[in-house]
Amino acid sequence: MIKMPAIITSTIKFGLVGLSVEGYYIDLEELATIFPHIRAGKSLRLYLVELRNEEGKLVKRFKPFQELELRMIERLRTMSLCIVLPEDVASQLGVGNNYRVTIVITAYDGKPFLPLEVKFVGNESEKVFECFSRLETSLISLNLEKPPLNKAISYLVDAYVRLEENDVEGARTSVRNSLHVIRDEVIPKIEVIEEAKDFPKNLKDFVNCLAEFVHYGGPHPGPAPRSITEMLILMSIELVKYLAKMLEDKVISLHGEVKATL
């Protein structure tokens, strides 16, 4: 089953999160209003996408998305639902009071959060993803539950955003990173039936050919032109979608999963 996420931009606050214990927490009141079935004590698997300060200025866009699995609690005084950021995570991120964070929630209590649809909670979260319009929502949701494909997708998201910001060199680097993830972390794990034994090798050759376009000394020496970089992003997106579809249909499997048969 394709895993669909809920996407929300929420406020990070500082306050009491236990008896005489203060810390940073992500407010989930808006999420709980739309999905009243979620309860304190249950876990959420989520990915940090973007962090902005109290003035709305971008602090960090995560590449790849940073995965966390945290348990929801109810704050003692307000009984509002939230997730507490562990002290080391809050310190690592450098968060402050009233910072805004965009997160993608993929699982609740160990199960897909929304099996049938992608849900943007609030206008702000949807605006964050407007710059990802070329990366179809189905692509993002399809693979967040399939590491390392999630890692490859996150690099492609970053490549597209950088291209829109005219950072062609940065986009080229992110495309190359995405292709290297597929080549080095996905292809070696692919299992196929005997009749398709050449598929991993042929796929690796194809990925290497794509990567040549974003290497110095390749078909276009020096930084790849914008048009070539955009073409590589789109081709890489289709490649990831193709692999995800093959995994979903059990045409191929990865080491550690139940082996597929045709």
Number of C-alpha atoms within 10 A of each C-alpha: 9 18 22 26 29 20 25 24 27 23 20 25 19 17 13 15 19 13 8 7 8 12 15 24 24 22 19 20 15 16 20 15 10 10 10 10 7 18 16 15 13 13 19 22 22 22 20 19 23 20 25 19 19 15 9 11 11 13 16 15 17 17 19 20 22 15 16 14 16 18 18 20 21 18 20 12 9 7 11 15 22 24 23 24 19 13 11 9 13 16 12 9 13 12 22 16 14 18 20 25 23 22 24 25 25 24 21 19 15 12 13 19 20 17 14 12 15 19 16 18 16 14 10 16 21 17 12 15 17 11 15 18 11 13 19 11 15 15 17 22 21 22 24 26 18 13 12 14 22 22 22 28 29 24 25 31 29 23 29 28 19 18 20 14 12 12 14 22 18 18 28 29 18 25 31 27 19 28 26 17 19 24 20 11 16 20 18 14 15 16 22 20 15 8 7 10 11 11 17 18 12 11 15 19 13 12 19 15 12 19 21 14 23 26 17 12 12 14 11 14 12 12 19 22 15 16 11 15 23 20 13 23 28 15 13 23 21 14 16 22 19 12 20 19 16 14 16 14 14 16 16 23 21 17 11 8 10 11 15 16 12 8
